[in-house]
Amino acid sequence: MTDTHADAQIDITATLVEALREESPLVQCLTNTVTQNFTANVVLASGATVAMVDVEGEAGLFSGIADATLVNLGTINGDQIVGMREVVSALTESGGIWVLDPIGVGGLPVRSALAFEFLDRAPTVIRGNASEIIGLAGGTGGKGVDSAQSVDAAAESARSLAAKTGGVVAVSGEVDLIVDAESTIRAANGSDLLTKVTGGGCALGAYLGAFVSVGVDRGVGMLESVAAGASAYTVAADLAAENSHGPGTFSPQFLDALYSMTADDIRKRAQFR
């Protein structure tokens, strides 16, 4: 990424961080039970609002109210699967913004089948670690929520998924890779402590949905909006890590950083490649 393009992306990121607080988009989260609380707190700290409506008969209806929806396959059960299918059908019809997080795809049969089913409905954004993205593209997945592959190893798979869906794919790692069918952005901030807190990746899916929502309202491209979200999230992690002694202190510091992070923090710290 040239310096000029990086500077432009930093400006977009700073603008959308402020826009998120001004607009307070509503993010619907159909997500796993392990991380619901953390995900909700991340969304709220960022300035957005959140609801966990995932039951049959309500989930699809609520997706028409929400500005963005997260579909996370972390701890799926029969009832939630019905709600997810209802949401995905409604969003496919309405063209609404939704993020697919295919946790554990490629290694486990039920979630893999569901992820492939949802992939055919063209999610706006797919977010996962390298192994999950490779698995969703038909390769060999990783071990649950952990990645056994490097981000670079997932680049071809990410590009093929973006071409298939017409959306954006975000591969989380030491340097995040964000691609659409034609272009690539790498967001290079972040702290390893983010991987030591349960829910860091799950909450990112909801956070990216919020950024796409406010980006669309301002005419920002989908790729740039997702890259802005990935960057802001990891800048907050950098800020939190400076005042943390380990995972136990990092988690509340991270929420505080999301809450207080300014456009100037983004301009001083955000790194794109």
ZAGUMI-895126 format. One record per residue (C-alpha): residue in three letters; chain; y, z, x. Coordinates in nm, 4 decimals. Layout:
N
("ALA","A",(Y,Z,X)) ...
END
This chain:
273
("MET","A",(0.0000,0.0000,0.0000)) ("THR","A",(0.3369,-0.0990,0.1499)) ("ASP","A",(0.6106,0.1611,0.1973)) ("THR","A",(0.8136,-0.0111,-0.0752)) ("HIS","A",(0.5277,0.0053,-0.3237)) ("ALA","A",(0.4527,0.3660,-0.2249)) ("ASP","A",(0.8168,0.4629,-0.2798)) ("ALA","A",(0.8114,0.2977,-0.6220)) ("GLN","A",(0.4910,0.4816,-0.7145)) ("ILE","A",(0.6413,0.8136,-0.6028)) ("ASP","A",(0.9406,0.7494,-0.8290)) ("ILE","A",(0.7077,0.6706,-1.1206)) ("THR","A",(0.5133,0.9900,-1.0570)) ("ALA","A",(0.8276,1.2051,-1.0447)) ("THR","A",(0.9546,1.0452,-1.3652)) ("LEU","A",(0.6295,1.0975,-1.5550)) ("VAL","A",(0.5987,1.4614,-1.4479)) ("GLU","A",(0.9313,1.5254,-1.6188)) ("ALA","A",(0.8472,1.2988,-1.9144)) ("LEU","A",(0.5301,1.4961,-1.9803)) ("ARG","A",(0.7381,1.8090,-2.0409)) ("GLU","A",(0.9934,1.6240,-2.2504)) ("GLU","A",(0.7403,1.4547,-2.4790)) ("SER","A",(0.4635,1.7192,-2.4802)) ("PRO","A",(0.1881,1.4742,-2.5811)) ("LEU","A",(-0.1107,1.6095,-2.7718)) ("VAL","A",(-0.4414,1.5720,-2.5870)) ("GLN","A",(-0.7665,1.6050,-2.7821)) ("CYS","A",(-1.0512,1.7284,-2.5623)) ("LEU","A",(-1.4176,1.6824,-2.6427)) ("THR","A",(-1.5389,1.8521,-2.3306)) ("ASN","A",(-1.7964,2.0857,-2.1883)) ("THR","A",(-1.8189,2.4506,-2.2786)) ("VAL","A",(-1.8039,2.5645,-1.9165)) ("THR","A",(-1.4518,2.4310,-1.8641)) ("GLN","A",(-1.2797,2.4343,-2.2026)) ("ASN","A",(-1.0517,2.7272,-2.1230)) ("PHE","A",(-0.9463,2.5946,-1.7831)) ("THR","A",(-0.8873,2.2456,-1.9220)) ("ALA","A",(-0.6733,2.3795,-2.2049)) ("ASN","A",(-0.4682,2.5906,-1.9650)) ("VAL","A",(-0.4108,2.2957,-1.7302)) ("VAL","A",(-0.2844,2.0784,-2.0143)) ("LEU","A",(-0.0561,2.3524,-2.1439)) ("ALA","A",(0.0790,2.4364,-1.7978)) ("SER","A",(0.1693,2.0722,-1.7445)) ("GLY","A",(0.3882,2.0716,-2.0551)) ("ALA","A",(0.1512,1.8887,-2.2890)) ("THR","A",(-0.0351,2.0350,-2.5866)) ("VAL","A",(-0.4085,2.0484,-2.6444)) ("ALA","A",(-0.6742,2.0739,-2.9164)) ("MET","A",(-1.0533,2.0963,-2.8868)) ("VAL","A",(-1.1493,1.9226,-3.2111)) ("ASP","A",(-1.5032,1.7914,-3.1633)) ("VAL","A",(-1.6935,1.8467,-3.4891)) ("GLU","A",(-1.8250,1.5786,-3.7205)) ("GLY","A",(-1.5858,1.4957,-4.0001)) ("GLU","A",(-1.2798,1.6121,-3.8077)) ("ALA","A",(-1.3066,1.4653,-3.4585)) ("GLY","A",(-1.2469,1.1041,-3.5572)) ("LEU","A",(-0.9635,1.1931,-3.7916)) ("PHE","A",(-0.7927,1.4054,-3.5289)) ("SER","A",(-0.8069,1.1257,-3.2724)) ("GLY","A",(-0.5575,0.9431,-3.4941)) ("ILE","A",(-0.3161,1.2339,-3.4524)) ("ALA","A",(-0.3662,1.2892,-3.0786)) ("ASP","A",(-0.1740,1.0923,-2.8176)) ("ALA","A",(-0.4790,1.0781,-2.5884)) ("THR","A",(-0.8408,1.1918,-2.6062)) ("LEU","A",(-1.0843,1.3113,-2.3398)) ("VAL","A",(-1.4567,1.2482,-2.3874)) ("ASN","A",(-1.6391,1.4560,-2.1251)) ("LEU","A",(-2.0201,1.4575,-2.1140)) ("GLY","A",(-2.0608,1.7866,-1.9255)) ("THR","A",(-2.2626,2.0001,-2.1694)) ("ILE","A",(-2.3380,1.7665,-2.4565)) ("ASN","A",(-2.5424,1.8822,-2.7555)) ("GLY","A",(-2.6488,1.7115,-3.0764)) ("ASP","A",(-2.3483,1.8145,-3.2841)) ("GLN","A",(-2.0962,1.7264,-3.0158)) ("ILE","A",(-2.2596,1.3884,-2.9602)) ("VAL","A",(-2.2008,1.3073,-3.3276)) ("GLY","A",(-1.8355,1.4076,-3.2927)) ("MET","A",(-1.7990,1.2000,-2.9766)) ("ARG","A",(-1.9427,0.8923,-3.1421)) ("GLU","A",(-1.7084,0.9429,-3.4336)) ("VAL","A",(-1.4090,0.9652,-3.1983)) ("VAL","A",(-1.5074,0.6669,-2.9877)) ("SER","A",(-1.5566,0.4519,-3.2976)) ("ALA","A",(-1.2181,0.5548,-3.4361)) ("LEU","A",(-1.0401,0.4927,-3.1063)) ("THR","A",(-1.2091,0.1565,-3.0586)) ("GLU","A",(-1.0763,0.0520,-3.3972)) ("SER","A",(-0.7263,0.1949,-3.3457)) ("GLY","A",(-0.6844,0.1028,-2.9798)) ("GLY","A",(-0.5962,0.4625,-2.8947)) ("ILE","A",(-0.5890,0.6054,-2.5430)) ("TRP","A",(-0.9088,0.7748,-2.4304)) ("VAL","A",(-1.0628,0.8925,-2.1047)) ("LEU","A",(-1.4370,0.8889,-2.0383)) ("ASP","A",(-1.5700,1.1439,-1.7880)) ("PRO","A",(-1.9405,1.0563,-1.7400)) ("ILE","A",(-2.0564,1.3790,-1.5767)) ("GLY","A",(-2.4040,1.3502,-1.4264)) ("VAL","A",(-2.4525,0.9883,-1.5283)) ("GLY","A",(-2.7328,0.8055,-1.3495)) ("GLY","A",(-2.9410,1.1153,-1.2871)) ("LEU","A",(-3.0157,1.2481,-1.6364)) ("PRO","A",(-3.1435,1.0351,-1.9273)) ("VAL","A",(-2.9571,1.1632,-2.2354)) ("ARG","A",(-2.6086,1.1671,-2.0877)) ("SER","A",(-2.6713,0.8410,-1.9037)) ("ALA","A",(-2.7656,0.6603,-2.2248)) ("LEU","A",(-2.4583,0.8031,-2.3975)) ("ALA","A",(-2.2304,0.7082,-2.1088)) ("PHE","A",(-2.3561,0.3492,-2.1126)) ("GLU","A",(-2.3088,0.3382,-2.4907)) ("PHE","A",(-1.9482,0.4548,-2.4567)) ("LEU","A",(-1.8843,0.2228,-2.1652)) ("ASP","A",(-1.9457,-0.0689,-2.3998)) ("ARG","A",(-1.6574,0.0586,-2.6150)) ("ALA","A",(-1.4059,-0.0029,-2.3347)) ("PRO","A",(-1.2516,0.3355,-2.2490)) ("THR","A",(-0.8880,0.3245,-2.1412)) ("VAL","A",(-0.9674,0.5269,-1.8293)) ("ILE","A",(-1.2916,0.6260,-1.6598)) ("ARG","A",(-1.2711,0.9274,-1.4288)) ("GLY","A",(-1.5504,1.0553,-1.2111)) ("ASN","A",(-1.6641,1.1325,-0.8608)) ("ALA","A",(-1.8072,0.8578,-0.6453)) ("SER","A",(-2.1707,0.9134,-0.7443)) ("GLU","A",(-2.0850,0.9148,-1.1150)) ("ILE","A",(-1.8898,0.5905,-1.0873)) ("ILE","A",(-2.1733,0.4274,-0.8940)) ("GLY","A",(-2.4226,0.5576,-1.1518)) ("LEU","A",(-2.2176,0.4286,-1.4435)) ("ALA","A",(-2.2061,0.0872,-1.2789)) ("GLY","A",(-2.5858,0.0869,-1.2627)) ("GLY","A",(-2.6460,0.2346,-0.9189)) ("THR","A",(-2.8035,0.5632,-0.8164)) ("GLY","A",(-2.6064,0.8683,-0.9273)) ("GLY","A",(-2.5552,1.2049,-0.7621)) ("LYS","A",(-2.6620,1.5630,-0.8269)) ("GLY","A",(-2.4898,1.6805,-1.1440)) ("VAL","A",(-2.1183,1.7323,-1.0939)) ("ASP","A",(-2.1402,1.6912,-0.7162)) ("SER","A",(-2.0985,1.3606,-0.5392)) ("ALA","A",(-2.3520,1.2380,-0.2862)) ("GLN","A",(-2.1383,0.9327,-0.2015)) ("SER","A",(-1.8009,0.8676,-0.0428)) ("VAL","A",(-1.5069,0.7365,-0.2424)) ("ASP","A",(-1.5099,0.4134,-0.0417)) ("ALA","A",(-1.8773,0.3618,-0.1303)) ("ALA","A",(-1.7763,0.3599,-0.4973)) ("ALA","A",(-1.4950,0.1054,-0.4616)) ("GLU","A",(-1.6996,-0.1992,-0.5637)) ("SER","A",(-1.8548,-0.0143,-0.8578)) ("ALA","A",(-1.5126,0.1063,-0.9713)) ("ARG","A",(-1.3747,-0.2455,-0.9611)) ("SER","A",(-1.6677,-0.3839,-1.1613)) ("LEU","A",(-1.6239,-0.1146,-1.4269)) ("ALA","A",(-1.2516,-0.1853,-1.4510)) ("ALA","A",(-1.3242,-0.5557,-1.4951)) ("LYS","A",(-1.5820,-0.4787,-1.7654)) ("THR","A",(-1.3573,-0.2466,-1.9675)) ("GLY","A",(-1.0150,-0.3950,-1.8959)) ("GLY","A",(-0.9031,-0.0412,-1.8136)) ("VAL","A",(-0.8523,0.1808,-1.5112)) ("VAL","A",(-1.1112,0.3684,-1.3057)) ("ALA","A",(-1.0175,0.6807,-1.1080)) ("VAL","A",(-1.2599,0.7975,-0.8394)) ("SER","A",(-1.1949,1.1552,-0.7316)) ("GLY","A",(-1.2451,1.2578,-0.3712)) ("GLU","A",(-1.0659,1.3603,-0.0567)) ("VAL","A",(-0.8410,1.0584,-0.1165)) ("ASP","A",(-0.8475,0.9508,-0.4814)) ("LEU","A",(-0.9111,0.5832,-0.5533)) ("ILE","A",(-0.7496,0.4324,-0.8624)) ("VAL","A",(-0.8295,0.0720,-0.9521)) ("ASP","A",(-0.7960,-0.1854,-1.2248)) ("ALA","A",(-0.9534,-0.5303,-1.2174)) ("GLU","A",(-0.7044,-0.6568,-0.9597)) ("SER","A",(-0.5233,-0.3764,-0.7760)) ("THR","A",(-0.5883,-0.0526,-0.5898)) ("ILE","A",(-0.3859,0.2634,-0.5342)) ("ARG","A",(-0.4962,0.5590,-0.3228)) ("ALA","A",(-0.3491,0.9026,-0.3882)) ("ALA","A",(-0.3845,1.1100,-0.0743)) ("ASN","A",(-0.2833,1.4670,-0.1615)) ("GLY","A",(-0.5112,1.7562,-0.2546)) ("SER","A",(-0.6802,2.0753,-0.1414)) ("ASP","A",(-1.0498,2.1458,-0.0962)) ("LEU","A",(-0.9944,2.4625,-0.3021)) ("LEU","A",(-0.9706,2.2413,-0.6102)) ("THR","A",(-1.3432,2.1711,-0.5682)) ("LYS","A",(-1.4209,2.5447,-0.5586)) ("VAL","A",(-1.2876,2.6118,-0.9094)) ("THR","A",(-1.5010,2.5192,-1.2097)) ("GLY","A",(-1.3301,2.2573,-1.4211)) ("GLY","A",(-1.1013,2.0895,-1.1687)) ("GLY","A",(-1.2401,1.7449,-1.2409)) ("CYS","A",(-1.2817,1.7985,-1.6147)) ("ALA","A",(-0.9220,1.9120,-1.6529)) ("LEU","A",(-0.8043,1.6129,-1.4519)) ("GLY","A",(-0.9472,1.3819,-1.7188)) ("ALA","A",(-0.7282,1.5439,-1.9840)) ("TYR","A",(-0.4280,1.5428,-1.7486)) ("LEU","A",(-0.4688,1.1693,-1.6830)) ("GLY","A",(-0.4804,1.1020,-2.0557)) ("ALA","A",(-0.1468,1.2792,-2.0976)) ("PHE","A",(0.0081,1.0723,-1.8183)) ("VAL","A",(-0.1124,0.7446,-1.9660)) ("SER","A",(0.0391,0.8451,-2.3000)) ("VAL","A",(0.3865,0.9097,-2.1607)) ("GLY","A",(0.3584,0.6127,-1.9257)) ("VAL","A",(0.2901,0.3737,-2.2131)) ("ASP","A",(0.5955,0.5091,-2.3942)) ("ARG","A",(0.8088,0.4206,-2.0922)) ("GLY","A",(0.6593,0.0806,-2.0209)) ("VAL","A",(0.4750,0.1967,-1.7090)) ("GLY","A",(0.1564,0.0101,-1.6266)) ("MET","A",(-0.1782,0.1764,-1.6903)) ("LEU","A",(-0.2782,0.1699,-1.3235)) ("GLU","A",(0.0493,0.3258,-1.2119)) ("SER","A",(0.0328,0.5915,-1.4851)) ("VAL","A",(-0.3180,0.6995,-1.3855)) ("ALA","A",(-0.2217,0.7023,-1.0165)) ("ALA","A",(0.0813,0.9161,-1.1046)) ("GLY","A",(-0.1403,1.1672,-1.2827)) ("ALA","A",(-0.3887,1.1828,-0.9961)) ("SER","A",(-0.1067,1.2328,-0.7479)) ("ALA","A",(0.0800,1.5000,-0.9457)) ("TYR","A",(-0.2431,1.6923,-1.0000)) ("THR","A",(-0.3215,1.7005,-0.6305)) ("VAL","A",(0.0370,1.7781,-0.5288)) ("ALA","A",(0.0053,2.0842,-0.7523)) ("ALA","A",(-0.3170,2.1692,-0.5695)) ("ASP","A",(-0.1328,2.1471,-0.2360)) ("LEU","A",(0.1392,2.3792,-0.3645)) ("ALA","A",(-0.1165,2.6256,-0.4984)) ("ALA","A",(-0.3206,2.6294,-0.1786)) ("GLU","A",(-0.0189,2.7428,0.0232)) ("ASN","A",(-0.0158,3.0729,-0.1666)) ("SER","A",(-0.3913,3.1225,-0.2084)) ("HIS","A",(-0.6531,3.3166,-0.0147)) ("GLY","A",(-0.9528,3.1528,-0.1821)) ("PRO","A",(-1.0764,3.0227,-0.5187)) ("GLY","A",(-0.9937,3.3466,-0.7002)) ("THR","A",(-0.6257,3.3278,-0.6179)) ("PHE","A",(-0.6115,2.9484,-0.6224)) ("SER","A",(-0.6850,2.9100,-0.9945)) ("PRO","A",(-0.3810,3.0994,-1.1293)) ("GLN","A",(-0.1635,2.9579,-0.8506)) ("PHE","A",(-0.2683,2.6078,-0.9549)) ("LEU","A",(-0.1651,2.6691,-1.3154)) ("ASP","A",(0.1672,2.8085,-1.1940)) ("ALA","A",(0.2189,2.5028,-0.9717)) ("LEU","A",(0.1550,2.2641,-1.2606)) ("TYR","A",(0.4022,2.4619,-1.4692)) ("SER","A",(0.6818,2.4804,-1.2112)) ("MET","A",(0.6331,2.1592,-1.0110)) ("THR","A",(0.9525,1.9499,-0.9963)) ("ALA","A",(1.0372,1.5870,-0.9416)) ("ASP","A",(1.1692,1.6905,-0.5996)) ("ASP","A",(0.8285,1.8390,-0.5129)) ("ILE","A",(0.6732,1.5029,-0.5933)) ("ARG","A",(0.9276,1.3099,-0.3879)) ("LYS","A",(0.8781,1.5404,-0.0885)) ("ARG","A",(0.4996,1.5638,-0.0988)) ("ALA","A",(0.3315,1.2758,-0.2799)) ("GLN","A",(0.1384,1.0392,-0.0561)) ("PHE","A",(0.0053,0.6982,-0.1533)) ("ARG","A",(-0.1902,0.4456,0.0492)) 
END
